[in-house]
Amino acid sequence: MGIQITFPALQSINDGVSLAFNSQLYAAPGIYKAFSFDAPSTGEEEFYPRLDMLKGLREWVGDRVVNSLSISTFAIKNKTFEETIGIRREQVEDDKYGFLTPIAGEMGLNASRLPDLLIAALMLKAHTMPCWDGQNFCDAGHPNFNRDGTATTVTNYADGSGDPWFLIDDSRILRPFIFQSRRAFNVIPKFSMTDPQVFWNNEFIWGVDGRCNAGFGLWQLVFMSKQELTHDNVEAARTAMASLRRPDGAPMGINGKLLVTTTSNFLKAKALEQNDFQPLTATATSLVPNQLKGVVKALENVWLN
């Protein structure tokens, strides 16, 4: 039977598209929020302070000692992302546009999940991508200091052949990963009969776009491992993170507790979080107390799969 192409009819269709998009865009918070810093952006790129620039409190003797924050090595540049759909005018005339609402909902989901995808892509490549100190973000040779302030190196990466897991200190204001939002995603319609796309191509379109990006934050707050997810390997990662020091030799107080895993490792992580006992070895049947119970918190990140 079809419908007549009028502005009220097109506006009603557009209202349904916008409602479906926005209802999914804000339906649920992303997984990334548990271990990433949400940063608003007001320009082409943003600069962030490094944790090793902060020397900690000192006794005030004489003049203040200014810890100058360099902005030359730690910046995230925004990118623009878009997704666009279109339907023929004839599909509207023939009342064959019912698929528009679920498709618009999927576009809203895609926009809401983009931060998770961007952060997960960084996590999976963290051992191959350099950060502001010149080493890969997760690396065995990050510069650090001994108790007496002597320069040394530390590791926040353990190589192996398994699926990666990440131990994170999520108690800080700054985080190991940053999601930066410049312009929120919204849906823009082109359905006026005088719009060029409609006039020349006989097509109504809806486009979604926004500006954002993700980047590395502070490598000190994460330990990446591709070794087997075991009690001993997690404890070794916690110990390595706790060994980090400021230039004056004082501990940074890093406390790795959040255990972020793929689906394949999640049940192992959950067992470390909840079980009273654990196997003595990977092949042993005898059990010993699980000292990580209540210490680590497991989080499954399906975007790492």
GUDRENVO-468888 format. One record per residue: residue in three letters; x, y, z of N, C-alpha, C in turn. Coordinates in pm, whole numbers, padded with zeros to 5 digits, always signed. Each point is the difference from the previous one (the first is absolute). Layout:
// residues N
ALAXYZXYZXYZ...
***
This chain:
// residues 305
MET+00083-00120+00000-00083+00120+00000+00086+00125+00000GLY+00106-00001+00084+00097+00108-00003-00045+00124+00074ILE+00090+00100+00002-00031+00127+00064+00032+00113-00095GLN-00052+00117+00031+00028+00118-00080+00120+00072+00060ILE+00092+00040-00087+00120+00068+00046-00035+00143+00038THR-00010+00026+00130-00023+00135+00051+00101+00026+00110PHE+00018+00128+00032+00095+00033+00105-00039-00062+00134PRO-00129+00006+00043-00036-00065+00127+00030-00150-00001ALA-00022-00068-00113+00027-00144-00007+00150-00026+00013LEU+00081+00080-00068+00146-00017+00008+00051+00035+00139GLN-00059+00103+00061+00041+00039+00135-00031-00111+00100SER-00112-00066-00018-00035-00112+00088+00100-00114-00014ILE+00039-00030-00124+00102-00104-00022+00131+00040+00066ASN+00039+00126-00016+00126+00048+00057-00003-00004+00153ASP-00115+00033+00059-00013-00006+00147+00025-00143+00049GLY-00053-00099-00074+00021-00139+00038+00146-00040-00012VAL+00067+00047-00104+00143-00029-00019+00081+00060+00115SER-00027+00126+00032+00076+00068+00107-00022-00066+00135LEU-00125-00037+00029-00031-00064+00128+00071-00134+00012ALA-00003-00079-00107+00066-00131+00003+00150+00015+00017PHE+00060+00096-00068+00144+00024+00010+00038+00041+00142ASN-00068+00100+00053+00037+00054+00131-00028-00098+00113SER-00103-00083-00013-00031-00094+00107+00109-00105+00015GLN+00068-00035-00110+00108-00097+00007+00135+00066+00028LEU+00015+00123-00042+00126+00071+00023+00030+00013+00148TYR-00102+00020+00081+00019+00021+00144-00057-00115+00083ALA-00015-00118-00061-00065-00111+00068+00083-00054+00116ALA+00129-00013-00019+00084-00062+00104+00141+00057-00007PRO+00067+00017+00116+00139+00049-00001+00095-00103-00058GLY+00105+00047-00065+00097-00090-00059+00089-00066+00103ILE+00056-00114-00036+00094-00071+00087+00123+00085+00026TYR+00041+00078-00101+00123+00078+00009+00001+00095+00119LYS-00118+00042+00045-00008+00097+00109+00063-00050+00130ALA+00011-00133+00015+00054-00056+00124+00149+00024+00013PHE+00070+00025-00111+00146+00013+00007+00055+00108-00094SER-00087+00086-00049+00044+00107-00090-00047+00135+00053PHE+00073+00102-00036-00032+00137+00040-00084+00064-00109ASP-00121+00046+00036-00087+00071-00094+00041+00147-00003ALA+00051+00044-00114+00054+00136-00009-00077+00082-00102PRO-00059+00112+00041-00062+00089-00098+00109+00073-00079SER-00032+00034-00122+00098+00068-00086-00063+00126-00057THR+00081+00104-00015-00049+00126-00053+00078+00046-00124GLY+00089-00084-00050+00080+00039-00115+00038-00118-00085GLU+00095+00023-00091+00044-00105-00091+00069-00114+00075GLU+00073+00033+00107+00067-00100+00080+00010+00051+00143GLU+00027-00094+00091+00012+00035+00141+00129-00057+00056PHE+00055+00068+00100+00126-00040+00064-00028-00043+00144TYR+00079-00097+00046-00022-00057+00133+00131-00006+00078PRO-00007+00018+00132+00121-00010+00082+00044-00144+00017ARG+00128-00020+00019+00056-00132+00024+00015-00023+00150LEU-00020-00124+00042+00007-00029+00142+00140+00022+00056ASP+00104-00021-00081+00135+00015+00053+00041+00146+00015MET-00087+00093-00046+00028+00142+00022-00035+00042+00143LEU-00087-00077+00065-00046+00035+00134+00091-00066+00103LYS+00079+00080+00070+00102-00052+00091-00055-00035+00139GLY-00124+00038+00026-00056-00025+00132+00028+00117+00094LEU-00065+00000+00115+00017+00109+00097+00139-00006+00065ARG+00055+00116+00030+00131+00011+00065-00011+00101+00114GLU+00089-00009+00095+00003+00100+00105+00036+00134-00061TRP-00074+00104+00037+00022+00133-00058+00116+00066+00075VAL+00117-00013-00059+00120+00064+00051+00052+00092-00109GLY+00011+00129+00028+00041+00094-00102-00113+00028-00098ASP+00035+00029-00125-00102+00030-00102-00073-00126-00045ARG-00116+00019-00055-00073-00110-00062+00082-00057-00116VAL-00015-00130-00024+00061-00066-00117-00111-00026-00100VAL+00008+00066-00113-00106-00010-00101+00024-00123-00088ASN-00100-00087-00009+00005-00115-00090-00068+00040-00131SER+00078+00046-00096-00056+00048-00126-00059-00116-00079LEU-00123+00017-00049-00067-00102-00078+00026+00022-00147SER+00075-00088-00062+00029+00010-00143-00122-00043-00078ILE-00028+00066-00113-00112-00039-00085+00051-00044-00137SER+00126-00040-00006+00060-00030-00131-00006-00147-00037THR-00035-00087+00094+00014-00142-00033-00124-00083+00026PHE-00109+00058+00048-00114-00080+00041-00127+00067-00050ALA-00037-00026-00126-00116+00065-00062-00084-00104-00073ILE-00130+00025-00006-00093-00084-00075-00075+00088-00098LYS+00007-00035-00127-00063+00078-00106-00135-00060-00035ASN-00101+00084-00013-00135-00047-00028-00014-00048-00145LYS-00092-00096-00019-00036-00049-00132-00152+00012-00017THR-00045+00003-00125-00142+00006-00029-00048-00136-00051PHE-00112-00047+00054-00057-00128-00039-00143+00022-00049GLU-00042-00081-00098-00135+00015-00054-00058-00133-00043GLU-00134-00005-00006-00073-00113-00057-00128+00057-00061THR-00033-00040-00121-00111+00060-00074-00087-00108-00064ILE-00131+00018+00007-00093-00091-00067-00093+00079-00090GLY-00056-00066-00100-00093+00066-00091-00106-00096-00050ILE-00117+00055-00032-00107-00080-00061-00055+00075-00121ARG-00047-00074-00098-00058+00058-00120-00134+00065+00031ARG-00032+00104-00074-00129+00068+00018-00116-00099-00020GLU+00019-00091-00093-00105-00097-00029-00030-00090+00121GLN+00103-00028+00080-00021-00084+00118-00091+00070+00101VAL+00011+00132+00008-00088+00076+00089-00141+00006-00059GLU-00008+00029-00128-00132+00006-00065-00076-00132+00013ASP+00074-00112-00007-00063-00132+00004-00010-00056+00142ASP+00030+00085+00098-00011-00039+00141+00089-00121+00032LYS+00124+00002-00053+00095-00109+00020+00124+00048+00076TYR-00023+00077+00105+00111+00059+00074+00003-00044+00146GLY-00073-00106+00034-00007-00045+00139+00134-00040+00058PHE+00095-00035-00086+00133-00041+00047+00082+00118+00050LEU-00045+00122-00028+00080+00117+00036+00022+00010+00150THR-00104-00026+00079+00012+00015+00146+00103-00095+00059PRO-00005-00131-00028+00104-00088+00057+00140+00032-00053ILE+00009+00042-00127+00131+00037-00053+00054+00123+00073ALA-00087+00098+00026+00043+00119+00073+00044-00037+00142GLY-00070-00098+00061+00042-00047+00131+00138-00063-00004GLU+00028-00077-00106+00133-00059-00015+00106+00108-00018MET-00033+00106-00070+00095+00111-00015+00029+00064+00135GLY-00103+00011+00083+00021+00053+00135+00090-00091+00081LEU-00020-00133-00011+00087-00095+00068+00144+00012-00050ASN+00016+00013-00131+00134+00012-00057+00072+00122+00056ALA-00073+00111+00012+00061+00121+00054+00035-00016+00147SER-00089-00068+00076+00027-00017+00143+00116-00095+00025ARG+00023-00094-00092+00105-00099+00018+00134+00044-00056LEU+00003+00110-00074+00126+00044-00059+00110+00021+00104PRO-00027+00063+00116+00106+00014+00100+00058-00134+00042ASP-00086-00101+00022+00049-00133+00038+00090-00058-00109LEU-00040+00017-00126+00080-00054-00111+00134+00071-00012LEU+00000+00132+00015+00124+00077-00012+00097-00036+00114ILE-00053-00009+00122+00086-00033+00114+00051-00143-00011ALA-00086-00094-00040+00042-00140-00013+00109-00014-00106ALA-00011+00074-00109+00104-00006-00104+00134+00047+00054LEU-00002+00103+00084+00124+00046+00064+00056-00107+00094MET-00087-00062+00078+00044-00100+00096+00068-00118-00069LEU-00058-00045-00109+00055-00116-00070+00134+00029-00065LYS+00026+00128-00031+00126+00038-00064+00095+00071+00097ALA-00033-00002+00129+00076+00080+00097+00146-00041+00008HIS+00032-00126-00030+00139-00049+00007+00077+00028-00129THR-00065+00064-00099+00067+00030-00127-00003+00148-00035MET-00065+00083+00082-00015+00142-00032+00072+00085+00104PRO+00089+00088-00044+00076+00083+00096-00087+00105+00066CYS+00040+00037+00123-00068+00108+00072+00099+00113+00024TRP-00031+00090+00093+00076+00122+00015+00141-00018+00052ASP+00036-00114+00060+00137-00018+00048+00089-00071-00102GLY-00055-00025-00121+00079-00061-00106-00009-00151-00005GLN-00048-00063+00106-00019-00145+00003-00142-00032-00044ASN-00022-00127-00040-00136-00042-00024-00082+00020+00127PHE-00129+00026-00014-00083+00031+00116+00009-00111+00104CYS-00009-00124-00043+00026-00115+00088+00131-00061-00043ASP+00102+00010+00086+00137-00028-00044+00083-00048+00120ALA+00109-00068-00029+00087-00051+00106+00111+00098+00037GLY+00003+00117-00063+00111+00091+00025-00039+00144+00027HIS-00107+00024+00075-00037+00137+00034+00100+00059+00101PRO+00036+00126-00018+00090+00064+00098-00070+00022+00133ASN+00072-00025+00110-00055+00021+00133+00116+00023+00096PHE-00024-00014+00130+00101+00035+00099+00004-00103+00112ASN+00118-00013+00061+00015-00083+00119-00039+00079+00124ARG+00011-00066+00116-00036+00063+00126+00082+00125+00028ASP+00127+00000-00045+00086+00116+00024-00006+00104-00111GLY-00091-00018-00097-00015+00095-00109+00088-00030-00120THR+00075-00109+00002+00083-00038-00113-00087-00048-00116ALA+00034+00044-00122-00078-00038-00117+00012-00150-00026THR-00112-00063-00035-00003-00142-00033-00111-00022-00101THR-00033-00124-00028-00111-00030-00090-00095-00098+00069VAL-00127+00005-00042-00102-00090+00053-00083-00054-00116THR-00080-00101+00028-00083-00061-00104-00147+00012+00035ASN-00082+00017-00100-00145-00014+00016-00056-00089-00111TYR+00084-00098-00042-00042-00093-00106+00068-00134+00020ALA-00080-00108-00015+00053-00136+00005-00044-00071-00128ASP+00097-00039-00082-00030-00061-00128-00044-00145+00017GLY-00074-00048-00096-00046-00138+00002-00082-00029-00124SER-00067-00114-00002-00076-00040-00118-00150-00005+00026GLY-00044+00042+00118-00141-00007+00034-00075+00128-00031ASP-00131-00003+00026-00080+00122-00015+00044+00102+00105PRO+00004+00128-00036+00051+00100+00094-00096+00024+00116TRP+00056+00032+00115-00077+00051+00113+00073+00120+00058PHE-00073+00084+00069+00054+00128+00046-00033+00019+00148LEU+00101+00033+00077-00019+00036+00140+00012+00151+00010ILE-00101+00064+00058-00010+00146-00006-00024+00057+00139ASP+00066+00112+00029-00032+00080+00118-00107+00100-00042ASP-00124-00025+00041-00112+00086-00041-00038+00100+00108SER+00090+00022+00097-00032+00088+00112+00044+00144-00022ARG+00072+00027-00109+00056+00133-00025-00098+00087-00079ILE+00023+00132+00006-00077+00092-00082+00034-00022-00147LEU+00130-00001-00032+00043-00034-00135+00000-00152-00014ARG-00007-00048-00121-00013-00143-00027+00101-00042-00108PRO+00014-00131-00022+00095-00045-00103-00047+00029-00141PHE-00131+00020-00019-00053+00029-00133-00091+00121+00008ILE-00011+00071-00111-00078+00124-00005-00096-00006-00118PHE-00129+00028+00028-00094+00025-00109-00031+00149-00002GLN+00023+00061-00112-00010+00145-00015-00115+00033-00094SER-00096+00079+00046-00118+00034-00078-00001+00148-00036ARG-00001+00027-00129-00002+00139-00048-00142+00045-00037ARG-00072-00085-00075-00138+00030-00038-00083-00127+00011ALA-00106+00006+00077-00083-00118+00022-00065-00046-00130PHE-00029-00129-00007-00065-00055-00118-00148+00036-00001ASN-00050+00040-00116-00142+00021-00018-00037-00032-00144VAL-00129-00014-00025-00047-00039-00133-00055+00124-00071ILE+00043+00019-00125-00039+00117-00079-00079-00048-00121PRO-00125+00049-00019-00082-00046-00112+00018+00087-00124LYS-00019-00061-00115-00011+00070-00127-00124-00055-00070PHE-00116+00058+00034-00124-00055-00055-00090+00107-00062SER+00046+00124-00007-00078+00101-00069+00001-00026-00150MET-00113+00020-00064-00007-00025-00143+00093+00090-00079THR+00047+00109+00064+00092+00091-00070+00146-00027+00033ASP+00027-00096+00089+00140-00036+00029+00063-00059-00126PRO+00125+00037-00031+00063-00051-00122-00002-00153-00011GLN+00022-00070+00112+00003-00146-00005-00137-00056-00042VAL-00106+00065+00046-00134-00044-00036-00031+00038-00145PHE+00034+00123-00036-00033+00049-00134+00076-00076-00109TRP+00130-00020+00020+00082-00060-00105+00001-00153+00006ASN-00001-00057+00119+00015-00146+00014-00126-00072+00044ASN-00108+00076+00023-00128-00062+00035+00013-00085+00127GLU+00073+00053+00100+00032-00079+00117-00005+00085+00126PHE-00065-00052+00103+00003+00064+00131+00113-00064+00080ILE+00078+00083+00070+00115-00054+00073+00002+00052+00143TRP+00063-00081+00087+00026+00038+00138+00147-00029+00029GLY+00070+00100+00047+00142-00016+00026+00032+00021+00148VAL+00086-00084+00054+00048+00011+00138+00147+00038-00005ASP+00039+00095+00080+00143+00034+00008+00033+00060+00136GLY+00129-00006+00033+00052+00057+00124+00151+00005-00006ARG+00057+00072+00092+00147+00013+00006+00049-00051+00135CYS+00101-00085-00004+00054-00057+00123+00129-00074-00034ASN+00062-00057+00098+00113-00091-00021+00036-00062+00134ALA+00086-00100-00006+00049-00065+00120+00152+00000-00003GLY+00061-00004+00116+00146+00000+00006+00048-00061+00131PHE+00130-00017+00007+00061-00054+00121+00009+00108+00107GLY-00024-00042+00122+00017+00088+00114+00130-00031+00070LEU-00008-00058+00120+00118-00023+00082+00035-00148+00002TRP+00116-00034-00055+00040-00141-00008+00021-00059+00139GLN+00030+00084+00098+00024-00049+00135-00122-00069+00061LEU-00118+00026-00053-00123-00048+00062-00053-00128-00063VAL+00078-00064-00087-00046-00124-00064+00116-00096-00018PHE-00030-00127+00012+00096-00106-00032-00071-00093-00098MET+00061-00020-00118-00055-00088-00103+00077-00131+00000SER-00073-00111-00007+00065-00131-00004-00067-00088-00105LYS+00083-00077-00071-00050-00103-00090+00038-00138+00052GLN+00043-00006+00125+00027-00126+00065-00131-00060+00051GLU+00006-00123+00046-00119-00064+00055-00051+00080+00120LEU-00130+00009+00009-00060+00074+00112-00003-00090+00123THR+00102+00015+00085+00013-00080+00122+00019+00092+00119HIS-00018-00057+00118+00022+00074+00124+00140+00059+00004ASP+00102-00080-00031+00139+00046+00009+00029+00111-00101ASN-00053-00012-00121+00027+00102-00102-00070+00131+00032VAL-00120-00008+00056-00068+00122+00042+00073+00065+00117GLU+00045-00079+00094+00074+00055+00114+00132+00063-00045ALA+00066-00061-00099+00124+00058-00053-00029+00135-00065ALA-00112+00012-00070-00038+00127-00061-00029+00105+00107ARG-00071-00039+00106-00028+00092+00111+00129+00050+00065THR+00095-00091+00017+00128+00036+00062+00078+00097-00088ALA-00001-00025-00132+00071+00089-00092-00061+00140+00003MET-00132+00010+00003-00065+00130+00004+00029+00073+00131ALA+00002-00076+00110+00025+00061+00131+00143+00049+00014SER+00091-00047-00086+00142+00038+00011+00030+00136-00062LEU-00094+00060-00069+00024+00127-00069+00023+00112+00100ARG+00098+00086-00034+00040+00108+00091+00011+00133-00073ARG-00011+00106+00078+00021+00135-00050+00150+00028-00011PRO+00038+00109-00067+00143+00032-00015+00076+00012+00132ASP-00069+00034+00110+00068+00010+00130+00006-00135+00072GLY-00047-00107-00063+00003-00132+00060-00124-00038+00078ALA-00092+00094+00021-00122-00030+00075-00093-00088-00084PRO-00069-00094+00060-00094-00085-00076-00112+00083-00062MET-00043-00041-00120-00115+00064-00062-00131-00050+00059GLY+00005-00113+00071-00121-00053+00061-00095-00063-00099ILE+00054-00058-00108-00084-00065-00100-00055-00131+00056ASN-00129-00021-00013-00065-00118+00056-00089-00064-00106GLY+00052-00099-00072-00076-00066-00105-00108-00089+00058LYS-00126+00029-00030-00112-00078+00054-00099-00044-00107LEU-00022+00081-00101-00100-00032-00101+00062-00092-00104LEU-00055-00120-00015+00052-00102-00091-00092-00006-00122VAL+00044+00059-00111-00081+00009-00122+00044-00110-00095THR-00096-00081-00045+00033-00118-00079-00091-00016-00120THR+00043-00087-00092-00086-00049-00106-00101-00098+00060THR-00095-00040-00081-00099-00099+00045+00069-00133+00036SER+00102-00036-00076+00068-00128+00024+00067-00007+00136ASN+00037+00114+00056+00069+00004+00129-00089+00043+00116PHE-00124+00038-00030-00081+00064+00103-00031-00093+00117LEU-00034-00126-00026-00032-00090+00110+00121-00024+00089LYS+00120-00004-00059+00121-00012+00082+00016+00124+00089ALA-00026+00118-00061+00010+00124+00078-00104+00004+00111LYS-00119-00047-00030-00106-00001+00100+00034-00095+00115ALA+00064-00112-00034+00043-00094+00105+00103+00064+00090LEU+00093+00077-00055+00100+00069+00082-00066+00104+00089GLU-00107+00060-00047-00071+00101+00078-00081-00061+00114GLN-00060-00120-00023-00101-00051+00092+00036-00127+00076ASN+00081-00087-00059+00022-00132+00060+00088+00008+00125ASP-00028-00086+00096+00081-00007+00122+00133-00071-00024PHE-00001-00095-00094+00119-00080-00025+00032-00002-00149GLN+00126-00037-00030+00046-00011-00138+00092-00120-00010PRO+00015-00058-00121+00092-00113-00015+00144+00041+00033LEU+00074-00090+00058+00140+00026+00034+00080+00030-00125THR-00022-00077-00107+00060+00026-00131-00107-00019-00106ALA+00035+00027-00125-00098-00010-00108-00051-00143-00017THR+00082-00099+00038-00039-00140-00020-00030-00073+00130ALA+00018+00067+00113-00017-00068+00130-00146-00006+00040THR-00033-00101+00077-00136-00013+00055-00009+00056+00141SER+00113+00017+00067+00000+00057+00135-00024+00149-00005LEU-00063+00053+00105-00039+00140+00004+00075+00076+00108VAL+00018+00129-00025+00060+00090+00098-00089+00124+00008PRO+00010+00078+00108-00084+00120+00012+00024+00097-00116ASN-00107+00059-00047+00006+00101-00105+00017+00137+00064GLN+00122+00050-00002+00030+00126+00067-00047+00123-00078LEU-00049-00021-00123-00050+00112-00079-00151+00020+00017LYS-00065-00090+00076-00143+00017+00022-00027+00135+00067GLY-00090+00076-00059-00034+00130+00055+00101+00108-00030VAL+00113-00037-00061+00104+00098-00035-00020+00049-00142VAL-00021-00095-00094-00022+00039-00139-00150-00002-00030LYS-00038+00077-00102-00139+00006-00045-00002-00030-00150ALA-00073-00103-00040+00000-00045-00139-00099+00080-00083LEU+00041+00032-00123-00087+00071-00094+00019-00060-00139GLU-00107-00052-00057+00005-00055-00136-00017+00112-00101ASN+00093+00009-00094-00008+00101-00107-00015-00074-00133VAL-00123-00010-00047-00028-00077-00122+00066+00062-00123TRP+00035+00128+00008+00062+00067-00116+00145-00041-00017LEU+00057-00072+00095+00134-00053-00015+00002-00136-00068ASN-00116-00061-00020-00008-00135-00056+00048-00003-00145
***
